[in-house]
Amino acid sequence: MTRREFTRKSTMLGAGLAASNFLVFAGKRAVRYADLNLTVPLPIQIVIDDVGWWSGKDGNKRQEPYRTGIDRNHVPADYQAIVDLGRKLGVRPQAATILCEWDRKNILREVPTITWMREKWDNSKWVGPWLDEAADIIRNNQSHYELTMHGVGHEYWADENMTRAEWADRSGTMRPLDQVETHLDYFEKLLHQNQLGSFPTAFVPTAFLHGFGLTGTHPISMAEVVKKRGIEYINTPFSTMYNAEGAQFGVFGIDSGVITIDRGEDLLDWNDIGERPSGVLTGPTCGLHWPNLLHEDPLRNTEIVDAWVNLLKPYNDKPETILAGNSSLFRNQLIHHVCTKVQIQENKFEIDFRETHTLKDQLSDTRLTLKIASDSALTFHSEDVTLSNVKTHQGRNDYLYTLEVDNSKGLDSAWVKFESS
């Protein structure tokens, strides 16, 4: 099966589940009373896979990685495209990164399972000023670029033949533990070699091959292994995840203390380049592969970036969704979307945090976002929680309020009053 077929099949299998989750969870967290509609909106985060290759060439027929599958090499402008997308949307996209072609000193010769050249690894072709240019873009734009761990060589070479994938096999069983630890060591070595910062806090498994919980005869899960490196969050389609039914909250689960979130369905195929996106997101992740954000001519990358901006920006103006500013806000809001309940009584509404508090170790702070759609102008106040950042989107005959709530007191429930202004 080719990567295109594998990805398409996985997407088709996951589409029904992702769409179902989106509708069910959005419905459960929305209530209506008279002319007022209250939601705990579904957050959306942008996750871009396969960033980091310098060659775009699909090499799978030569036992090399698929890479990004395009007919040109990558350039620093392709990294700038990620930053531009984040800046124009006011968010911090995740760039799930492969680092083998950033190896300036050929240290990967020391780990034959990482690359197709094994002990003869030679990356001299891809060592040049473009490395420093791209690294500068990444370092200088941290508010709009999150380097996320994807892998070192993307696949796994037990001998001369490439097998899918780096962290787990096709059944989702984790690779030999000593090899996983070594690959993680070398991912970190390449980060330091290129001054790309500390170890990431998020992980996207390569080829979406991953197991939730224990796999094979391993005494610990992959989540437990990466947690020791500082990983707090895993993003992968549940349609291809071993033991996906073990995820306790439908669209996400907690595995060894690490939140694992269903990526759902991507809008484009993995190697589509120069395509203007269309369609409707069906879950909390807007998943892309790097070519999806780019143009065949790097000087025209902005055209594709702007097309994504036009597609995604309206999700901030919908009552049921919101673009997450960063990974931390995304995880917090998704937990609230699934677990926090709301109900309206006349001129006030209650926020019930009891189920959410069972996951308090997964929350980085005490904030959540609510959206209130109303036919009339309103003001809000509360003696229980702090309200801030009230943003208003006004249509011809209605209002949409985006309200930030801070439950710093740790209350199990809180009341918010509203009245016509």
VONUNU-886999 format. One line per field, with one value per residue (C-alpha): residue number from 1; chain; y negated, z negated, x. Coordinates in Angstrom, 1 decimal. Each point is the difference from the previous one (the first is absolute). Example, Ala and Ser with C-alpha at 12.3 -4.5 7.8 and 13.67 -1.06 7.14 Angstrom:
BEGIN
badren	c(1|2)
bado	c(A|A)
c2	c(4.5|-3.4)
c3	c(-7.8|0.7)
c1	c(12.3|1.4)
end
This chain:
BEGIN
badren	c(1|2|3|4|5|6|7|8|9|10|11|12|13|14|15|16|17|18|19|20|21|22|23|24|25|26|27|28|29|30|31|32|33|34|35|36|37|38|39|40|41|42|43|44|45|46|47|48|49|50|51|52|53|54|55|56|57|58|59|60|61|62|63|64|65|66|67|68|69|70|71|72|73|74|75|76|77|78|79|80|81|82|83|84|85|86|87|88|89|90|91|92|93|94|95|96|97|98|99|100|101|102|103|104|105|106|107|108|109|110|111|112|113|114|115|116|117|118|119|120|121|122|123|124|125|126|127|128|129|130|131|132|133|134|135|136|137|138|139|140|141|142|143|144|145|146|147|148|149|150|151|152|153|154|155|156|157|158|159|160|161|162|163|164|165|166|167|168|169|170|171|172|173|174|175|176|177|178|179|180|181|182|183|184|185|186|187|188|189|190|191|192|193|194|195|196|197|198|199|200|201|202|203|204|205|206|207|208|209|210|211|212|213|214|215|216|217|218|219|220|221|222|223|224|225|226|227|228|229|230|231|232|233|234|235|236|237|238|239|240|241|242|243|244|245|246|247|248|249|250|251|252|253|254|255|256|257|258|259|260|261|262|263|264|265|266|267|268|269|270|271|272|273|274|275|276|277|278|279|280|281|282|283|284|285|286|287|288|289|290|291|292|293|294|295|296|297|298|299|300|301|302|303|304|305|306|307|308|309|310|311|312|313|314|315|316|317|318|319|320|321|322|323|324|325|326|327|328|329|330|331|332|333|334|335|336|337|338|339|340|341|342|343|344|345|346|347|348|349|350|351|352|353|354|355|356|357|358|359|360|361|362|363|364|365|366|367|368|369|370|371|372|373|374|375|376|377|378|379|380|381|382|383|384|385|386|387|388|389|390|391|392|393|394|395|396|397|398|399|400|401|402|403|404|405|406|407|408|409|410|411|412|413|414|415|416|417|418|419|420|421)
bado	c(A|A|A|A|A|A|A|A|A|A|A|A|A|A|A|A|A|A|A|A|A|A|A|A|A|A|A|A|A|A|A|A|A|A|A|A|A|A|A|A|A|A|A|A|A|A|A|A|A|A|A|A|A|A|A|A|A|A|A|A|A|A|A|A|A|A|A|A|A|A|A|A|A|A|A|A|A|A|A|A|A|A|A|A|A|A|A|A|A|A|A|A|A|A|A|A|A|A|A|A|A|A|A|A|A|A|A|A|A|A|A|A|A|A|A|A|A|A|A|A|A|A|A|A|A|A|A|A|A|A|A|A|A|A|A|A|A|A|A|A|A|A|A|A|A|A|A|A|A|A|A|A|A|A|A|A|A|A|A|A|A|A|A|A|A|A|A|A|A|A|A|A|A|A|A|A|A|A|A|A|A|A|A|A|A|A|A|A|A|A|A|A|A|A|A|A|A|A|A|A|A|A|A|A|A|A|A|A|A|A|A|A|A|A|A|A|A|A|A|A|A|A|A|A|A|A|A|A|A|A|A|A|A|A|A|A|A|A|A|A|A|A|A|A|A|A|A|A|A|A|A|A|A|A|A|A|A|A|A|A|A|A|A|A|A|A|A|A|A|A|A|A|A|A|A|A|A|A|A|A|A|A|A|A|A|A|A|A|A|A|A|A|A|A|A|A|A|A|A|A|A|A|A|A|A|A|A|A|A|A|A|A|A|A|A|A|A|A|A|A|A|A|A|A|A|A|A|A|A|A|A|A|A|A|A|A|A|A|A|A|A|A|A|A|A|A|A|A|A|A|A|A|A|A|A|A|A|A|A|A|A|A|A|A|A|A|A|A|A|A|A|A|A|A|A|A|A|A|A|A|A|A|A|A|A|A|A|A|A|A|A|A|A|A|A|A|A|A|A|A|A|A|A|A|A|A|A|A|A|A|A|A|A|A|A|A|A|A|A|A|A)
c2	c(0.0|-3.4|-2.9|-1.7|3.1|0.5|-3.6|-0.1|3.3|-1.2|-3.3|1.7|2.3|-2.9|-2.4|1.5|0.1|-3.5|-1.5|1.8|-1.1|-3.6|-0.1|2.0|-2.0|-3.4|0.9|1.2|-3.2|-2.4|-1.2|-2.4|-2.1|-2.5|-2.1|1.0|2.9|1.0|2.3|1.2|-0.2|2.7|-1.2|0.5|0.3|0.1|2.9|0.2|3.3|0.8|-3.3|0.2|1.8|-1.8|2.4|0.3|3.1|3.2|2.6|3.0|2.0|-0.2|1.0|-3.6|-2.1|-1.4|-3.5|-2.6|1.6|-3.2|-0.7|-2.8|-0.5|-1.9|-3.5|-2.4|-1.7|3.2|-0.5|-3.6|1.2|1.7|-3.2|-2.1|2.3|-0.3|-3.8|-0.6|2.2|-1.1|3.6|2.2|2.9|3.3|1.0|3.7|0.3|2.6|-0.8|2.4|-2.4|-2.6|2.2|-2.2|2.5|3.4|1.2|2.2|2.5|1.2|1.2|2.2|0.4|-3.7|-0.5|1.9|-0.5|1.6|0.0|-1.9|-2.9|-3.2|-3.2|-2.3|-0.8|-1.8|-1.9|-3.6|-3.6|1.0|1.8|-3.2|-2.0|2.4|0.3|-3.7|0.0|2.6|-1.7|-3.5|0.9|2.1|-1.7|1.4|3.2|3.0|2.6|3.4|3.4|2.2|2.0|0.3|2.0|0.6|3.8|2.9|2.0|3.4|0.9|-1.4|-0.2|-2.9|0.9|-2.2|-1.8|-1.4|0.3|2.9|2.7|0.3|1.7|-3.0|2.0|-2.1|0.7|1.5|-2.2|-0.5|-1.1|-2.4|-1.5|-0.4|-1.6|-2.5|-0.7|-0.8|-2.2|-2.0|0.0|-1.5|-2.6|-1.1|0.2|-2.5|-2.1|0.7|-0.1|2.5|3.3|-0.6|0.5|1.5|3.1|1.1|3.7|0.6|1.6|-0.3|3.4|0.0|2.0|-1.3|1.7|3.1|1.7|3.3|1.2|-3.4|-0.8|-3.7|-1.9|-2.4|-2.8|0.9|0.0|-3.4|-1.4|0.4|-2.3|-2.7|0.9|-1.0|0.4|2.5|-0.7|2.9|1.3|2.6|1.8|1.4|0.2|3.4|0.2|-3.2|1.3|-0.5|-3.8|-0.9|-3.2|0.8|-2.7|0.3|2.3|-0.1|2.5|0.2|-3.6|-1.2|-1.4|1.7|-1.8|1.3|-1.9|1.1|-0.7|-2.2|-2.1|0.7|3.0|0.2|-1.2|-2.5|-3.2|-3.2|0.9|-2.5|1.8|0.5|1.9|0.1|1.0|2.9|0.1|-2.0|0.3|-1.7|2.5|-0.8|1.4|-2.6|0.0|-0.9|-3.5|-0.6|-0.8|1.6|-3.4|-0.9|-3.7|0.6|1.8|-3.0|0.8|3.4|-1.4|-2.6|2.6|1.9|-3.3|-0.6|3.6|0.0|-3.6|0.4|2.7|-2.7|-1.5|3.2|0.6|3.5|-0.3|-2.1|-0.1|0.9|-2.4|2.6|3.7|-0.8|-2.0|2.8|2.8|-2.0|-1.0|3.5|1.4|-2.6|0.6|3.6|-0.1|-3.4|-0.3|-3.1|-0.8|-3.2|-1.1|-3.2|-2.8|2.1|3.1|2.6|1.5|3.4|1.0|3.2|2.4|-2.3|0.0|3.7|-1.0|-2.9|1.4|-0.5|-3.7|-2.6|-2.8|-0.7|-1.7|1.0|-1.7|-0.2|-1.3|-1.6|-0.8|-2.4|-2.0|-3.0|-1.8|1.4|-0.7|2.7|0.1|2.6|0.2|3.5|-0.2|-2.7|-1.0|-1.7|-0.4|-0.4|-0.2|-0.8|1.1|-1.8|1.1|-1.7|1.0|1.9|0.0|2.6|-0.4|1.8|0.0|1.1|1.5|0.5|2.4|-0.9|0.9|3.6|0.1|3.1|-2.3|-3.7|-2.4|-2.8|-2.6|-1.8|-2.9|-2.2|-2.9)
c3	c(0.0|0.9|-2.4|2.0|-0.3|-3.7|-0.9|2.1|-1.5|-3.5|0.7|1.4|-3.0|-2.4|1.7|-1.5|-3.5|0.2|1.4|-2.6|-2.9|1.2|0.2|-3.2|-2.1|1.4|-0.6|-3.6|-0.9|1.5|-1.7|1.1|-2.0|1.7|2.3|-1.5|1.0|-2.2|1.0|-1.2|3.4|1.6|0.3|3.3|0.2|3.2|0.2|3.0|0.6|1.7|-0.5|0.0|3.2|2.5|2.8|1.0|2.0|-0.7|-0.5|-1.2|3.2|-0.8|-3.7|-1.0|-1.8|1.8|-1.2|1.2|3.4|2.1|3.0|-1.5|-2.9|-3.0|-0.8|-3.0|1.5|-0.7|-3.7|0.3|1.4|-3.3|-1.9|2.4|-0.5|-3.8|0.0|2.3|-2.1|-3.4|-0.8|-0.5|2.5|-0.9|2.4|-0.4|0.9|1.5|-0.7|1.8|2.9|-2.6|-1.1|0.5|-1.4|1.3|-3.5|1.2|1.3|-3.6|0.1|3.1|-0.6|0.5|3.7|3.3|0.3|-3.4|-1.0|3.2|-0.7|1.7|-0.2|1.5|2.9|-2.3|-2.1|1.0|-0.8|0.3|-3.3|-1.9|1.9|-0.9|-3.6|-0.3|1.2|-2.6|-2.8|0.7|0.4|-3.1|-0.4|3.4|0.3|-2.3|0.8|-0.7|0.0|3.0|0.4|1.1|3.2|0.1|0.6|-1.4|1.5|-1.6|3.0|3.5|0.3|-1.2|-2.2|-1.3|-2.3|-2.3|-3.4|0.7|2.5|2.1|-2.9|-2.2|-2.1|-1.3|1.4|-2.3|-3.0|0.2|3.6|-0.9|-2.8|2.4|2.7|-2.6|-1.1|3.6|0.6|-3.0|1.2|3.4|-1.8|-1.9|3.1|1.7|-3.0|0.5|-3.7|-2.7|0.5|1.2|-2.1|2.8|2.2|3.3|0.7|3.4|2.6|-2.8|-1.3|-3.8|-2.8|-2.9|-3.1|-0.1|3.3|0.7|-2.9|-1.1|-3.7|0.7|2.6|2.6|-1.8|-3.2|1.9|1.5|-3.2|-1.6|2.7|-0.8|2.6|-1.4|3.1|2.9|3.2|2.3|1.9|-2.2|3.2|0.2|-3.7|-1.7|-2.9|0.9|-1.9|-3.1|0.3|-2.9|1.4|3.6|1.8|-2.5|-2.6|-2.8|0.5|-2.8|-0.9|3.6|1.8|3.4|2.5|3.0|3.1|2.1|3.7|2.0|2.8|2.6|0.9|-1.5|3.1|1.5|0.8|1.4|-0.8|-1.5|-2.8|-0.3|-2.1|-3.7|-3.0|-1.8|-3.3|-2.2|2.2|3.3|1.3|2.9|1.5|0.9|3.8|-0.7|-1.1|2.8|3.7|2.7|0.3|-3.6|1.0|0.2|-3.3|-1.3|2.4|-1.7|-3.5|0.7|1.3|-3.4|-1.9|2.0|-0.8|-3.7|-1.2|0.1|-2.7|-2.5|1.0|-0.5|-3.3|-0.3|0.9|-0.8|1.3|-2.9|-0.5|-1.0|-1.1|-3.6|0.6|2.4|-2.5|-2.7|2.1|1.5|-3.5|-0.9|3.2|-0.8|-3.8|-1.1|0.0|0.3|-0.6|0.2|-2.5|0.9|-0.2|-1.1|0.9|-2.0|0.9|-1.5|-0.4|-2.0|2.8|1.3|-3.4|0.3|2.7|-1.8|0.4|3.8|-0.3|0.2|-1.5|-1.2|3.1|2.6|2.8|0.4|3.0|-0.4|3.0|-0.6|1.8|-2.2|-1.5|-3.4|-2.9|-2.3|-3.6|-2.7|-3.7|0.5|2.9|1.8|3.4|2.5|3.7|1.0|3.8|2.0|3.6|1.1|3.0|1.5|-2.7|-2.6|-2.2|-0.7|-3.2|-0.7|-3.8|-1.9|-3.4|-2.7|-2.7|-2.2|-3.2|1.2|-0.5|1.0|1.5|0.7|1.1|2.5|0.3|3.2|0.9|2.9|0.4)
c1	c(0.0|1.4|0.1|-2.7|-2.3|0.9|-0.8|-3.2|-1.2|0.7|-1.8|-3.0|-0.2|0.4|-2.4|-3.2|1.4|1.4|-3.2|-2.1|2.2|-0.1|-3.8|-0.6|2.4|-1.1|-3.6|0.6|1.7|-2.5|-3.2|-2.7|-2.4|-2.4|2.1|3.3|2.3|3.0|2.8|3.4|1.5|2.1|3.6|1.9|3.7|2.2|2.4|2.4|1.8|3.3|1.7|3.8|0.8|2.3|-0.7|-3.6|0.5|-2.0|2.6|-2.0|0.7|3.7|-0.6|0.3|-2.7|-3.0|1.2|-2.6|-0.6|0.4|2.2|2.1|2.4|-1.1|1.3|-0.1|-3.0|-2.0|0.7|-1.0|-3.4|-0.7|0.8|-2.1|-3.0|0.3|0.5|-3.0|-2.3|1.5|0.9|3.0|-0.1|1.8|2.8|0.4|3.7|2.4|3.6|2.3|0.7|1.1|3.0|3.1|2.5|-1.3|-0.7|-2.8|2.6|0.1|-3.6|-0.6|-3.8|-0.6|0.9|0.1|3.8|0.5|3.7|0.9|-2.3|1.2|-2.1|2.6|-2.3|-2.5|2.5|0.1|-1.1|-3.6|0.2|0.9|-2.6|-2.8|1.3|-0.1|-3.6|-1.0|1.9|-1.2|-3.7|-0.9|-3.4|-1.1|2.1|0.0|2.7|-1.7|1.6|-0.7|3.1|3.6|-0.2|-3.8|0.4|1.9|2.8|0.6|2.1|0.3|-3.8|-2.1|-3.0|-2.7|0.4|2.6|-1.8|-2.4|-0.6|-3.2|-1.9|0.8|2.5|2.9|3.4|2.7|0.2|3.8|-0.4|-2.8|2.1|3.0|-2.1|-1.3|3.6|1.0|-3.0|1.1|3.7|-1.2|-2.0|3.1|2.2|-2.2|-0.9|-3.7|-0.9|-0.9|-1.8|-3.6|-3.1|-2.1|0.3|-1.5|0.8|1.5|-2.4|-2.6|1.1|-0.5|-1.4|-2.1|1.2|2.2|0.9|1.6|2.1|1.2|-0.4|-0.6|-1.9|1.5|-1.8|1.9|3.3|-0.5|-1.5|3.5|1.3|-2.5|-2.8|-3.4|-2.1|-0.4|-2.0|-0.9|-3.0|-1.9|-0.9|3.5|0.8|0.3|-2.5|-1.8|-3.0|2.1|-0.2|-2.3|-1.6|-0.7|1.9|2.9|1.4|2.6|2.9|2.5|-0.9|0.4|-3.0|-0.5|-2.3|-1.8|1.3|-3.0|-0.1|2.4|-1.5|2.7|2.2|3.5|1.9|-2.5|1.9|-1.3|-3.6|-2.4|-1.8|-3.7|-2.4|-1.1|2.1|-1.6|2.1|2.3|3.1|0.6|2.5|2.3|3.1|2.6|-0.6|-3.6|1.1|2.4|0.1|2.2|1.7|1.1|-0.3|-3.8|-0.4|-1.9|-2.9|-0.5|0.5|-2.7|-2.4|0.4|-0.5|-3.2|-1.2|0.8|-0.6|-3.8|0.2|0.6|-3.3|-2.0|-1.8|1.2|3.7|3.1|3.5|2.4|2.8|2.5|0.3|-0.6|-3.2|-1.1|0.3|-1.6|-3.0|-0.4|-0.3|-2.6|-1.8|-0.4|-0.4|-1.3|-3.8|-2.1|-3.7|-2.0|-2.7|-1.8|2.6|3.0|1.9|1.9|3.4|0.5|3.7|-0.4|0.9|2.7|1.7|0.6|2.6|1.4|3.6|-0.5|-0.9|2.8|-2.2|-3.5|-1.4|-2.6|-1.9|-3.7|-2.0|-3.4|-2.2|-2.9|-2.6|0.8|3.0|1.0|2.3|1.4|1.2|0.7|0.9|1.4|2.5|2.0|-1.3|2.3|0.7|-3.6|0.1|-3.1|-0.8|-3.1|-2.1|-2.9|-2.5|2.1|3.0|2.7|2.0|3.3|0.4|3.2|-0.8|2.6|-1.0|3.0|-1.9|-0.3|-3.8|-2.0|-2.6|-0.4|-2.7|0.2|-2.8|-0.9|-2.2|-0.9|2.4)
end
